Every structure is written in C-alpha cells, then in structure tokens.
C-alpha cells in the first residue's frame, strides 16, 4: 500500500512538474511572438504614418494643380499662351559674344571718327 501511495505521489508530482514545464515553455513562446508582433506593429505604424504624410502631400499637390492660377501659369510658361487682351514682350539676355561685338563696333566707330579729326 505504501509503495502504491508513494508511486501515486511520485507520478502525480512528475505530472505536475511536466505541466509546469509545459506552461513555462508555452508562456515563453507566447512572449516571444508577442515581442515580434510588437516590433512588427511599430514598423507598420511608422509605414502608415509615412504613407499618410505622402497622401497629404499628394492631396495638396492635386489641389494646387487643379487651381486656376496653376493652370494659367502652365499655359503661359510651358504652352506660351496669352490672354486675348495681352501683348507678349520677349526680353533676351545679351551674351558675352554679343557684348564683345558691340564693344568692337564702338571701337571701330571711334577709330573711324578719329580719322576725320
């Protein structure tokens, strides 16, 4: 009887130890997965924030592009259009070569006038 009682006690103690080991192991695995999920959640939240910012920028750009002022500026600058009552004035920059030729012309006329003096 005593041996049977000891056997039952040891067997139940062994089962209890196995259950405790099992619960500790599963708890460890769950904590590990929770940590992975937490880091993945942070990564995804950062990505969502980035995408929301990009979405706001695109909406602002869309609103700006749809405005009459932007359409008018594109028509004037890229398509070279004008309003019916406007005149277009083109101002060109003088290049270095043009400046040199105008200086040479001035020197020529000065020399030419100098002949008659």
SULURNOR-V618035 format. One record per residue. RES is the residue in one letter. OMEGA is omega in whole degrees, -180 to 180 (NA if undefined). Layout:
# SULURNOR-V618035
res->(RES RES)
omega->(OMEGA OMEGA)
This chain:
# SULURNOR-V618035
res->(X X X X X X X X X X X X X X X X X X X X X X X X X X X X X X X X X X X X X X X X X X X X X X X X X X X X X X X X X X X X X X X X X X X X X X X X X X X X X X X X X X X X X X X X X X X X X X X X X X X X X X X X X X X X X X X X X X X X X)
omega->(-178 178 179 179 178 179 179 180 180 179 179 177 179 178 179 178 178 177 180 178 179 -179 178 180 -180 177 178 180 179 178 178 179 178 178 177 180 179 179 177 178 178 179 -180 178 177 179 178 179 178 -180 177 177 178 179 178 178 -180 177 176 179 179 179 179 -179 -180 -178 -180 -180 -180 180 179 -179 177 179 -179 -173 -174 -178 179 177 178 176 -176 -176 -177 172 180 178 -179 178 -179 178 178 -179 179 -179 178 179 180 -179 178 176 178 178 178 178 179 -179 176 178 -180 179 179 178 -176 -180 NA)
